[in-house]
Amino acid sequence: MALTDCVDDADLAAQHSPLMSPLVWDLAHIGNQEELWLVREAGGRPGLRPDLDHLYDAFQHPRADRPALPLLGPDQARGYVSRVRAETVDVLAAVDTAPASSPAPELERAERLLADGFVFGMLAQHEQQHDETMLATHQLRRGPAVLEAPEPPAAPADAAVLPSEVLVPGGPFTMGTSDEAWALDNERPHHTVDVAPFWLDTVPVTNGDYLAFIAAGGYTDPRWWTEAGWRHVQEAGLEAPLFWSYDTAAGVWTRRVFGRTEPVRTDEPVVHVCWYEADAYARWAGRRLPTEAEWEKAARHDPASGRSRRYPWGDADPGPEHANLGQKHLRPAPAGSYPAGAAPCGARQLIGDVWEWTSSDFAAYPGFEAFPYKEYSDVFFGPDYKVLRGGSFGADQVAVRGTFRNWDYPIRRQIFAGFRTARDASPSDDGRG
């Protein structure tokens, strides 16, 4: 509601970019999904507005087409989601969300949805994912600033002296999960992956780092780009991250941040770069993007115990000392922040601040089972999508954990995505050779 109450009705109904839905569509879509899954599926109730299902089905209507639909107006949408939420609260009070009594595949569908409150967790995550999408729409909209948030905490004193990279030892680790109650289908099941030793950037690549790539002619040199990436650079006319402009009079790069223009802050992680840009920077730097398995091993594996943690810092839910999450700050924190959230390998900010591109295509884990519907993950598996990990300042903690997987087209830049780089290590680097 904070993302919709801050603009007028015309702004709510406008499409600020063909990449995004009108804000009012997201608002009613959140309510419609809650009605479908929590009121009808979990509660067994007839529902409030089944006639809206086709309007708010994301797979029937591409984002660019949604403004032409007979959508609920702003007041109608607010009233609808309010009525749905009241029904949802009644359902939550009435149904049994006890832990599962048998392995999930053996349960009836309804029992499996309710076990450990999974269906409520699924919809909480869905709502927060759309909140992040709506925040991206706010970044794309033109006009005066309407969102306010305090600055992230200043970087700690040791941020300036952190090593540029950390060593992640080779060996097997447990990837994915089979026992995280609210994990979604693409995070399951857990399985063993053997990762060779590698070096990983201690912190995400910063604006200052990226400025060096621009200054070196990175966008004009095809050596650093894949064939598809170079073609995209030329066709889209890319010269810098999205929302950056060069102020010729002042001789500085500026960046638009939720309706305000400011000089680019060199100590912040770079954001709004596509996969092709991340990959090109890594090649220019003589490095590469980490694989998804490498990212997860760096974020979760604890060499002391041999187990995989829920988060880099342990199993406790994220607190404000661990990560920049939940739209509490409307920008990434300076590189090196949140030492309490560091992984055992020493890497920082693996959770929060910016989603991090990996080199991996989005693919099913061995033993994958689509649940509760194919359209959440199954239809996206393949080489068209690249995996992102870790969450951003716009993501909520309920939708971010060490196993959580995000994915998008390699050309996408409106999302809050950055990256860090890696390089191979020799066996002797971690004492195995």
Secondary structure, DSSP 8 states (H G I E B T S, - for coil): -HHHHTS-HHHHHS-S-TTS--HHHHHHHHHHHHIIIIIIIIT----S-GGGTTTT-TTTS-GGGGGGS----HHHHHHHHHHHHHHHHHHHHHS-----SS-GGGS-HHHHHHGGGHHHHHHHHHHHHHHHHHHHHHHH--SS------------GGGGGS-SEEEE--EEEEES-SS-TT--GGG-S-EEEEE--EEEESS--BHHHHHHHHHTTGGG-GGGS-HHHHHHHHHHT--SSTTEEEETTTTEEEEEETTEEEE--TTSB--S--HHHHHHHHHHTT-B---HHHHHHHHHEETTTTEE-SBTTBSS---TTT---TTSSSS---TT--GGG--TTS---SSSSSEEEEEEEE---TT----S-GGGTGGG-EEEEEEEES--TTS-GGG--TT--EEE-TT--SS-EE---EEE--GGGGT--
